[in-house]
Amino acid sequence: MAVAVLLTAGCTTPSTPAAPATAPTVSADASVAASPSPAGPGARELLLAALEKSKNATYRFSTSGQVPDSKKITGSGTYDPKAKRISVKYKVTGGGAKTEATQRIVVGTDLYSRSKDGETWVHLNLKRLKKDSLYAYDMSDPTGMSRFVESIEKVTSTGPNTFSGTLDIEGDRFNEGFLPIGTPAISVLFGGNATFTATTDAAGWVTSIKVSLKDSEDSLQMTTTLSGHGKASGIKKPSNFGEAMDFYYD
């Protein structure tokens, strides 16, 4: 598969074995046997339920991983899908290139961006941006979590709260990749496969997702940790910002 960095300026699934049914119990009248208990949900159903719960609530995320050309990405942020708000910062380093850094805050349809702490934020009206603009920002799935869920193929349980599986990734159009989750930075141009592991907690929230994606002869490793599920995001627009020039909307 071909994997490309997409940072901008501003497979038949084997069925999961069912858990064994509970052995029938015998009542006081040995001639009457109770019906066996039904098997519980499979690994795929359990993980998808946890992912659905997690992606629809506010959560904080932290990302670290590898991207093509021997580069690395690190990032963190908070996403509130119901209020359509996100605050995220990330940087790409290594590969003999200059560090690329981005910070974004989105409140509704207002995007504020800058390269680093201390700079004045630049405000863009997302409603005015063209869909193919380099500065467009899709708030329908800014962390890539929904596209990750849609790509899940096989899932197996590896422990009480741990899972492993495979992803069947459709060919992305440029700028539409979803990995690493939290800070999407790469696009799988012609589709391909990847493996993943995921961890949940006792409350049914997803707390960790690790993805291994093949790129030519190398495997890109990416880890996303999730926390603060369902808690207030605290995201608000910055107080110090200037308006973007008109050419950003051309």
N, C-alpha and C positions, 0 to 999 in steps of 0.2 A: 504494500500500500504506500501511497505517497502522503507524507505528513508535512504540513507547512505552518510556519508561524503566521498568525493572523492579527497581531497587535496593530491597532490603528493609532493615528496621532491623537487627538483630543483624549444465523446459519441454522436442519431438522433438530428440534430439541428433544432429547430423551426425556421421558416422563420421570418425575421425581418419585422414588419409591415411597409408598404410603407407610405411615407408622403402623406397627402391628396392632391389631385390635385386641382389646382387653379380653382375657379368657372368660368364658361364661361362668357365672356363679350359680350354685345350686341352692334352691330354696329349702325350707324345712321339709316340704313335700318333695322328695327326690324325684318324683315323676314330672315335676314342672321346672324347666330350666329357664333362667332369665335370658333375654336377648343380649348379644354382645354389644359393648359400647362402640360407637362409631369412631373411626380413626380421626385424628385431629387434622388441622390444615397442614399442607406440605410446606417445604422450605420456601418455594417461590411465593406462595400466598402470604406467608408470614413476613417475608422481606418487603414485598410490594406494599403490604398494609403499613409497615413502618415507614417506608419511603413516602407514601401518600400522606400520612400524618405529618411527617417532618417537613415536607416541601410546602405544605399549605399553612404553616405557622411561621412566625418570626424565628430566625435563628442567626447565630453568629458562626462565622467560618474562618478557618485558617488553612492556607494552601501552600504546599511546597512540592517541587517536582522538576522534571527535566522536560525540555522542549528541544526541537531539532537544532542542529548546528552546534552541539555541545553547550547549549545555554541552559540556564536554570531560572525557574520562576518562583517567587515567594509572594504571598499576599494575605490579606485578611479583610474582614468586613462584616457588615450586618445587613440582613435583607428582611423586609417586611412585605410579603406578597399582597396582603389584604389592603394595606395603605399605599401600595405601589411606591415604596421608598427603599433606597439602597445607599449604603456608604461603603466604598471599597477603595483600597489602595494596593498596588502591586508593582513589582519591578522585575525586569529580566536582565540577567547578568551573564558574563562569560562568553565563550566562543570568539574571543578576540575583538568583540564589538563594544561600543559604548553602551553603558547601562541605560535601559529604557524604563522610565518610571511614570506611573499615572495614578492620579487620585480622582475619584468621582463621587459626587453626591447627587442623587436624583430624588426629587420630591414631586410626585405627580408627573407633570410634563416639563418640569424645569430641571435642566442638567447643569451642574456646576463642576468644572474640571480645572486641574492644575497639575504640574509635574512634580512638585515637592512641597514640603512644609515651608511656610513663610511667604510663599507666593500669593498674589491676589487671585482669587477664583475668577474664572470666566464663565458667564451665564449663557446658555443656549436654550432656546425654546424648541423642544423636541417636536412640537406640532408643525413648526416651520421647516424642519429638515426633510429633505428628500430621502426615500427609503434606501437609495443606493449611495447616499452621502457617506464619506469617510468618517463623519462625525455622528452619524446616526447611532442610536442606542436603543436596542429592543428590550423594553421592560416586561415583555410577556414571559421571559425566562432568562433573566440576566446572569444567573449563576450556573446555568446549564443543567440544573437538577432534573427538570422535566424531560429534557432530551436524553439524559442518562437513563431515566426510568423507561422511556420508550425503547431504548436500545437493548435492554436486558433480554438475554436469550435463556441460557440455562442457569439454574440456581440449585446449589446443594447446601445442606446444613453441615457445618464443621464443629459445632458446639452449641450450647444452650442459647447463646446470643451472637453467634458468628456464622457468616455465610461466605461462600465463594461461588463464582459463576463466570459466564462469558457474556460479552457484548457483541451484537451484530450491528455495526455502524454503517449507516447509509453514506454514500458519497456526499460530503458537504459542499455547498457552494461557498466560495471564499467569504470569510467573515462570519460564518455560521457554525463554527465548531463549538463543542461544549466541554472540552477538557483543557486543563484540569477543572473539576467542578469547583465553583466559587469564583474563579478567575479564568474564564475560557480564554485560551491563548493560542491554540493550534487547531488546524482544520485537516481532517482526513479526506483528501480530495477525491479519491476514487473508491471510498468505502473500505471496510476491512473488519478484522476481529481484534478483540482485546479481552483480557481477563481482569477480574476484580475480586476483592474481598470487602466485606462490610461488617460492621459491628453495631449492635443495638444495646440499649440499656434496659433496666428492669421496667421502665415506664413505657417502653415501646418506641423510643426516639432513636433515630439513626445517629450514631456518634462518630463514626469513622468510615471512610470509603477510600480504598487504595486501588488504583488502576495501573495495569501494565500494558502498554501499547507498542506493538512492533513497528519500528521505523527502519526500513532497509535491513541492515544487519544488527541494529541496536534495539534494545527495549527501553522505552521511556517509562520511568516510574513516577507516579504522581500520588500524593496523599492529601486528603482533605479531612479535617476534623470539624465536627459540628457541636455547638453548645448553646446554652441560653435559649433553648426551645420554648416558644410561647411567651417569652418575656418582652417587656416594652423595648423598642429599638432605640429610642432616644435620638432618632435621626431628624435633623431639622436643617433648613437651608443656612449656609454660612452668612455671617453678617458683613463680610468684606468681599465684595465681588464687583466686577465690571461687565458690561455687555459685550458680547462677541460682535465683531465687525460684520457687515452685511455679506461679505464674500463667503462666509461660512454657510450661508443658506443658498448659494448659487448652485 
